[in-house]
Every structure is written in structure tokens, then in C-alpha cells.
Amino acid sequence: MKIAGFFEELWTPSFGAPIGRAKDNVTSNPYEDEGEIVRYLLSGHELLSAMGSSADVLGSGNTVPGGYSIFSDGIWIWRGDL
């Protein structure tokens, strides 16, 4: 499986070399298909359910309920807080 959103703030080094920091990949211009991307991520199958919440790695001060949960589409895996 491939890891989507393999940012250093979201995954431990034991998974391999990250693609950089999440904050370094933020843009002020939203993607045209941003809504579709969010719907796709929310429609993943939950492989691991983790209770609790994770801190927003972008620094908003908010938390993401179930952020440590792992989702997949059968090819890609990603964290709930991606």
C-alpha cells in the first residue's frame, strides 16, 4: 500500500522517508476539485479506529477527532487527520 499525505508530522520515521512537512505544502489557492478530494478521503474504509483526537499539525489550535485512525481505498492508506 502507498501512504497518502506522508508528511513528517503525521507518520513516524519507521515508515520511511517523509515527503516533507505538511505546513510547507499549504497554498492560499484552493484546488478546483478540493470538495471531491475531501469527499474521497472521507469515503475511505476504516482500517484502524483510534479514539481521541490529534492536534492540527497546521497550527490552528484545533483538534481532529479520530485523527489517528487509518483509512484506505485498497491501494492508498491515510490518516483521519489528513
N, C-alpha and C positions, 0 to 999 in steps of 0.2 A: 504494500500500500504506500501511497505517496502522502506526505504531510502538507496540507494547505495551511498557509499562514505560519510557516516555520520561523517565527521571529524569536529572538533570544529571550524576550520577556515571557514567552508563553511555553517554551519547552526546555527541558534540562539538556545540558551538553551531551548526556549519554545517548541522545537520539541522533547525534551527528552535528555537523556544522550548520548553524542557522543562516538564514538569508539576510540577516541584519536586524536592526531594531525596528519595532513597529512604528515608533514616532518618526523615523526617517522616511517612512513610506506614506505619510499623510499628505494629502493635497487639498488645496482650497477649492478645487474644481471637482464636483462630484462626477462620477461615471454616469454616462447616459443610461446604462442598464443597472444602476445601483439597486433599484427595487427588485429586479429579477435576481440579482446576486444575493440579497438578503433573504428572499423567499427560498432560494435554493439551499442556502446554509441552514435555514430553519426547518427545511423538509428532510434533512438527513436522518438516518436511522441511528438511534442512540445505542452506542456500544458499551459505554460505561457511564453510569449515572452517579454523580457526586453531589452530595448535599452541601449546602453552604453557598458562599459567594466568593468571587475573586475580585480583586481591586482592578479598576480600569487602568490598563497599562499606558493609556494616553494622558493620564494625569487629571482627569476631570474631578476626581474625588468620589465618584460614584462607584458602586459595586455592581457586578453582573451575577445575578442568581444562577447557580448551576454552571458557572463559567468553567469549572474544571472538568465538566462532563465531556465525553468524547463522542463525536458523531461521524458517520461515514455514508458514502454513496456506493460503496463496494470497491471503489478504486482509490478515492481520496479519504483521508481522515482529517478532522479538525476539532479544535476545542470549542466549547459552547460560547466562550467569550470572544471568538474571532469576529 
